[in-house]
Amino acid sequence: MDSSCMNLEDESMCKSAYDEETGLPCAWCKSGAVKDDCLPSDLAKSLPPGVFDCSSRAYDNAEEAAPQPRLHSFDYVDGLKHTLRDGDVDSSLCDASSPKQFSGYMSVEGSKYDEDGQSKHYFYWFFEKRAKSLLEETPSEKDVDPETIPFVIWLTGGPGCSSTLALLTENGPCTPTKDGHSTIQNPYSWTEAAHVLWLDQPSGVGYSYGTSDDTNEEMIGEDAYYFIQSFLKAHPEYKENPLYIVGESYGGHYAPAIAHRVHMGNKKLAASEESHLNKINLQGVGIGNGLTNPEEQYKYYAEMAYNNPHGIKAVSEETYEMMKKAIPTCTTLIHQCNKGDNFLDNFACQSAFLVCNDSQNAPYRMSQLNPYDITKKCPLTNPLCYDFSRVETFLNLESTRNALHVSDKAPKKWASCNFGVNMKFHVDWMKDFSGYVADMLNDGIPYVIYAGDLDFVCNYMGNKAWTEALEWAHKKEFNEAEEHDWDSNKGLMKSAGGLTFIQVYEAGHMVPSDQPEAALDLIKQFTAGDI
């Protein structure tokens, strides 16, 4: 510590102190941080306590201190406070083709689901659409209205797995090199088609953290709704862009819950004059290999294990028959789970989680086949079945954390999935969110449901079944629609009334990873209104 700021031992002194040599305010910095992780005192006052520590570092001039992470604070109804803190990310970290990228946190205090003094801090990483395509040799030079570029929010499932993992292994603009110390571009990034924001949620996932736990979709939907409101207030240049919310796996819960909360918020705004909130330009929802209607989907685990179109017998005939016999008990418990939210219903939810997964998932796992891709092996000792060590190395580098403006309060070690968070959603697991889908379809919000046909755990059979069981205005039209080739033999598709189902060939649970070209075509077509 240099002598000019030796006496800065407490907050009050630091916020008022000036460097004796330069006359400039001393800065607040993360411990051991580089210059880009420091703030001048006036900005530091707006941060939650403990995020930055008083430092002796004083900048050579005021302009040098200015371009630090941006702070935006919003007060909503009933004491709800949101703070967005984000900063630009150097394009050398991941994808020089993006005109703009930034990352940071949405902090929420005063949520109606949290106790006094509790807070949650959600990490996000945003990329603008690539200025120049990596796939087109002679990209079109025609002018594009920036307000027409689609804006996609991506939600990874688990529950408890990080959307940043998907960014770096599925549909993001870069992926770590083998040693995890740098990145290479992904030509099939969804930023070829849209602005994309990857959001780490619930609290405790990835770089996100907090003193309160999310345990159901009401909590998640509420926080996400106000996050989108705050993000678009802080970055109004994107408020007119058509918004699409896309979830994968347990995102089959998240995406419809969040989208429905947005839709209900829009309807409420249309009927009132709440000037502190803005209409969100929601234009569609996507679910990839999702868990949305467990009562329908759990009926197809046995079929996928034994009678899948790939001829793979993951279980014996005897085990297959045993799995089928257990289905009625499983679905009865799921049905009871969805009757309400009292003690007996929640007990049924817990029972359904145990009974259904024990009778339908466990026999398949004993085969040591990968539940996310039935053509691959997966030892019982690896619950995720994949090696994400290069991603973990990259995201745990101090240089990466500094570049992404990761809070010192975030988990000290980034992990692909948080199994503690996963356990907190066991009551929520068997809840049915297809009713939200029906409500939104009836109001004209389109949905695309896609599923790789090698996935067992959220298989295409069950996903197709729940779309056909859905009670909505165009049920008959959708069910009678003929399946036809999609995207030059990349899959099968059926569509009617705003609902589209796509079976993606030769893809497992993570379609953008297994069939990146098909996944990019899908999001391009959906956001263009072509499917």
C-alpha angles and dihedrals in degrees: 000000000000119000097246092072101028095125099055098115103136139040098253093052094045094051092053101033126111131198108257092217101046103022089229125128116268114246137240112231141177111255109277090357129158120240094272090063095060132091133201114247097257091059093041090061090067095055126095110262116271098025094104129024128218109266137188091228112119120179125238091240140002093251090061092059096046104075094065125122113314120241123209122176126193130184115205133180124307095017096305110155127186128188122189116198116179138148139194117274120221107247090225088075095061129355121346089204094076111094091210137008132170139169139193145109142306107209120197127194127175099029111167088238095056132075122242112289095019122124141177129209120201121198121217138176119203130195128185118226112281113270090216125027119239090207103051116072092199107025118197115268094204117128116259122203102237090217091062095058109111118247115211126193111200123207122190117205132212090118089257102027124125124250086210086067089059090047090058100037107027126021107352128111097256143023129204120260119245093271092046094232099109141009141241127209123263108220091200096055115143086235084079084075108023151004104273132199120192111204123199107215153193104043110276096035121121109324092345120108143166150152093253130062129228111220106164144022096261088065093043094046093050095049093043092050092055091042090059090046091051095043092053092046090051092044105030092169087081100044095098096045114109107258125218124185115206127183133184129207106334082014081085082079098036101047099052092041094052094040091049091051089052091047093049089048090053092050091050091050091051089057097045143029104249098159095182090068130057133212110258114223096232110175106165151348131225131196122191119197087333137172102230109137108025094180090064098032098053089061089071104052093091092048093050091048095051112012103037118142092248094068093238114147103203092172136028122262089252092054091045091056091047091052091050093050090054094054098086093054090046096050093043090058091046090051091052090047090059097049095087147309105274128117095272093048092050090047088053089051091055091045092048091052091053099038098043097045092044093051101034109026104030097060090054093048090054087065087065089228118140109264089208094052120019092202092065137068125241123185116225089239092068111062092184094047092211135086109239095165094121090054091048091049092050096046093046094054110113089225091055094048091049093048091051094048091240113183122245085230092062119102108291090229121042112223129190092231135014109215091189089063089046092058092053090064098057092107090047094047099088097041116124117233098173090099089067089052091053093048092052095044089053088053092051102260107137125225131199116199113191131176135182109233095224094063118105104181098057096014128188093243093062093041092052090046095055093048089054092046092051114121107222142123096277100037094121093046092049095046092049093048113112121240113239140176115290126208100346099313097321091122150318123283140190126179142173139151095005097311119109128183120193127187105204114210122233095002130120132202094310103052096178089056097046099036106019096166092051092047092051091048089051096054091043092052094044096049090045091053092243094125 
